[in-house]
Amino acid sequence: MNLYTRLINKDHPLPPDYVPENLTDIGIPFDAPCGDSKRLLEFRTAHAAFSLIQAAQKESLSITGVSGYRSYKRQQQLSAGNPYVAAPGTSEHQSGLALDVSCPSIQYQLIPEFAETPEGKWLARNASLYGFIIRYPANKEHITGIPWEPWHIRYVTRPLAGCLRLTGLTLEEYYTAFGAPLQNPEVKSNGYSQLKQGTYLIRLKCIIISQISLFVPTLILGPKSPTPEVTMLCIFPFFRYPHAFSHISLMVRFPGNNCPS
């Protein structure tokens, strides 16, 4: 399973000994002192968060980290006797992929009022551009099991974040609809993903969600298939008109050139 698209909740917990690799403090603004473990994020997530916060700063907005990585043991301590805190193993913070953010105007509190601040509104509009989703949206508590948290963002990669943003689905709903999230290639050090040379037969299944036709790959035949690179390219397009078919088959030839990830 792809690390970044992994579903983490009470039905899909992380093991007690799970610690993400490459935890790093990338230096984003944080309401926590240097050396505090809550400043840590998984490496790729940290870079995405850094880009997101820099973009907000260019619009004179102060999105600030409040809580990133949290160990299983720390979650045990926080949840002891508190039914409103996620049980150990069920918190996304243990994965290093989640970040709670706030802003100075509400004294860096994690409260629903964050959604009405300029920072909260900007985050809701732009998080998906950097690979994040608002993990626990409003009116979806019966699905996620968690009340609305406009401050809690989760890194799932840009393709999946864009998909969930456009369809309005939660990660739970996406798993239910498609069985498992689409897999995405790891980012190489040069910022590119290498497509393998060859001809691929791609079969796309059409699923209608909120009057939007979403085409997702159900079968990929080609060199060393299935290939996550091809899957990533097939997440889009979305079509806002009725369709007269349930599947499409495409023959795609990749010459082996570099394509932006």
C-alpha positions in Angstrom: 0.0 0.0 0.0 1.2 3.5 -0.8 2.3 5.3 2.3 0.9 8.6 1.3 -2.6 7.4 0.5 -3.0 5.0 3.4 -6.3 5.1 5.3 -5.7 5.5 9.0 -8.7 5.4 11.4 -10.2 3.2 14.1 -10.8 0.4 11.6 -7.4 0.8 10.0 -4.9 1.5 12.9 -1.2 1.8 12.7 0.8 -0.8 14.7 2.3 0.4 18.1 5.9 0.1 16.7 5.2 2.2 13.6 7.5 5.1 13.2 7.8 6.9 9.9 11.1 7.0 8.1 12.9 10.3 7.4 11.1 12.4 10.0 12.4 16.0 9.7 11.9 19.5 11.1 12.0 21.5 7.9 11.8 24.8 9.7 8.2 25.9 9.1 6.7 28.4 11.5 5.6 26.4 14.6 3.9 27.2 17.9 6.4 24.8 19.6 10.1 25.2 20.6 12.9 23.8 18.6 13.6 20.2 19.5 9.9 19.4 20.2 8.9 16.2 18.4 5.6 17.7 17.3 7.6 19.8 14.8 8.6 16.7 12.9 6.9 15.5 9.7 7.6 12.8 7.2 10.2 14.1 4.7 8.0 14.6 1.6 5.1 15.9 3.7 7.4 18.4 5.3 8.5 19.8 2.0 4.9 20.0 0.8 3.9 21.9 4.0 6.9 24.2 3.6 5.7 25.1 0.1 2.1 25.6 1.3 3.1 27.9 4.1 5.4 29.9 1.9 2.6 30.4 -0.6 0.4 31.7 2.1 3.1 34.0 3.4 3.3 35.6 -0.1 -0.4 36.6 0.4 0.5 38.0 3.9 -1.1 35.1 5.7 0.4 33.4 8.8 -0.4 29.7 8.7 1.5 28.2 11.7 2.1 24.6 12.6 0.7 23.5 16.0 1.2 19.7 16.0 2.8 17.3 13.5 4.3 13.9 14.4 3.0 12.2 17.5 4.3 8.8 18.7 2.1 5.9 19.7 3.2 6.3 23.3 2.4 10.1 23.3 -1.0 9.3 21.9 -1.6 6.9 24.7 -0.8 9.6 27.2 -3.1 12.1 25.6 -6.0 9.8 25.1 -6.0 8.2 28.6 -9.4 8.9 30.1 -10.3 11.4 27.3 -13.0 10.1 24.9 -12.5 13.1 22.6 -8.9 12.2 21.7 -8.1 9.5 19.2 -7.0 6.2 20.6 -3.3 5.2 20.1 -2.8 3.8 16.6 -5.8 5.5 15.1 -4.3 9.0 14.9 -2.9 10.2 11.6 -0.2 12.2 13.5 1.6 8.9 14.2 2.1 8.6 10.4 4.0 11.9 10.1 1.6 12.8 7.3 -0.8 15.0 9.3 -0.3 18.6 10.5 -2.5 20.7 12.7 -2.3 24.4 11.8 -3.6 27.7 13.2 -2.9 31.4 13.1 -2.0 34.3 15.3 -5.5 35.9 15.2 -7.0 33.1 17.3 -3.9 32.6 19.4 -2.8 29.4 17.6 -5.8 27.5 19.0 -7.3 24.5 17.3 -10.9 25.7 17.2 -13.6 25.7 14.5 -13.3 29.5 14.3 -10.1 28.9 12.4 -12.2 28.2 9.3 -13.5 31.8 9.3 -10.0 33.4 9.5 -8.3 34.5 6.2 -5.7 31.7 6.8 -8.4 29.1 7.2 -10.3 30.2 4.1 -7.1 30.2 2.1 -6.2 26.7 3.4 -9.6 25.3 2.4 -9.2 26.7 -1.1 -5.5 25.8 -1.7 -4.5 22.8 0.4 -5.1 20.4 -2.5 -2.6 22.2 -4.7 0.2 21.1 -2.4 -1.1 17.5 -1.9 -3.1 18.1 1.3 -6.8 17.6 2.2 -8.9 18.9 5.1 -9.1 15.4 6.5 -12.2 15.8 8.7 -14.6 18.1 6.8 -17.9 19.5 8.1 -21.0 17.3 7.9 -18.9 14.1 7.5 -18.5 13.0 11.1 -20.8 10.1 10.5 -18.3 8.9 7.9 -14.9 9.8 9.4 -15.9 9.3 13.0 -14.2 12.6 13.8 -15.9 16.0 14.3 -15.1 18.8 11.9 -11.5 19.9 12.1 -10.7 22.7 9.7 -7.2 22.9 11.1 -6.2 19.3 10.4 -4.5 18.7 7.0 -3.3 15.3 5.7 -0.8 14.8 2.9 -2.1 12.4 0.3 -0.2 13.6 -2.8 -1.4 16.2 -5.3 -3.3 13.8 -7.7 -5.4 12.2 -4.9 -5.9 15.6 -3.1 -7.2 17.1 -6.3 -9.5 14.2 -6.8 -10.9 14.4 -3.3 -11.2 18.2 -3.6 -13.2 18.0 -6.8 -15.5 15.2 -5.7 -16.0 16.3 -2.1 -15.1 12.7 -1.0 -13.4 11.9 2.3 -10.6 9.3 2.3 -13.1 6.8 3.7 -15.6 7.4 0.9 -12.8 7.0 -1.7 -11.8 3.7 -0.3 -15.4 2.5 -0.3 -16.0 3.6 -3.9 -12.8 2.5 -5.4 -11.4 -0.2 -3.1 -8.1 1.5 -2.6 -6.6 4.9 -3.6 -4.7 5.3 -6.8 -1.0 4.7 -6.4 1.4 7.5 -7.2 5.2 7.3 -7.9 7.7 8.5 -5.5 9.3 11.8 -6.3 12.9 11.3 -7.5 15.7 13.6 -6.4 15.6 15.6 -9.6 11.8 16.2 -9.2 10.9 13.9 -12.1 9.4 10.4 -12.5 10.9 8.2 -15.2 8.3 6.6 -17.4 9.2 3.2 -18.8 9.3 2.8 -22.5 6.6 0.7 -24.0 3.0 0.5 -25.1 0.3 0.3 -22.5 -3.4 -0.8 -22.7 -5.3 1.2 -20.1 -8.9 0.4 -19.2 -10.8 3.2 -17.5 -13.9 2.7 -15.5 -16.4 5.5 -15.3 -17.9 6.3 -11.9 -20.4 9.1 -11.4 -20.0 11.1 -8.2 -22.2 14.2 -7.7 -22.9 14.5 -11.4 -19.2 14.3 -12.2 -17.9 11.5 -14.3 -14.6 10.2 -12.8 -12.5 7.8 -14.9 -10.2 5.5 -12.9 -7.9 2.8 -14.2 -9.1 -0.8 -13.5 -6.7 -2.6 -15.8 -3.2 -1.7 -17.0 -1.2 -4.0 -19.3 2.3 -3.0 -20.3 6.0 -3.2 -19.5 6.4 -4.3 -15.9 2.7 -3.5 -15.3 0.9 -2.5 -13.2 2.8 0.8 -13.3 2.1 3.5 -10.8 3.3 6.1 -13.2 0.5 5.3 -15.7 -2.0 5.2 -12.9 -1.1 8.7 -11.8 -1.7 10.0 -15.3 -5.2 8.5 -15.5 -6.7 10.1 -12.4 -8.0 12.9 -14.6 -9.9 14.1 -16.6 -13.2 14.9 -15.0 -16.1 15.5 -17.3 -19.1 17.6 -16.4 -21.6 16.1 -18.9 -23.6 12.9 -19.1 -21.7 9.9 -20.5 -22.9 7.1 -22.7 -20.3 4.5 -21.7 -19.0 2.8 -18.6 -15.5 1.9 -19.7 -12.9 3.3 -22.1 -9.8 1.5 -23.4 -6.8 3.4 -24.4 -3.6 2.4 -26.1 -0.8 4.7 -24.9 2.8 4.7 -26.2 5.5 6.1 -23.9 8.9 6.8 -25.5 10.7 6.7 -22.2 11.1 10.5 -21.9 11.1 12.3 -18.6 7.7 13.7 -17.6 7.0 16.1 -14.7 5.7 14.4 -11.7 
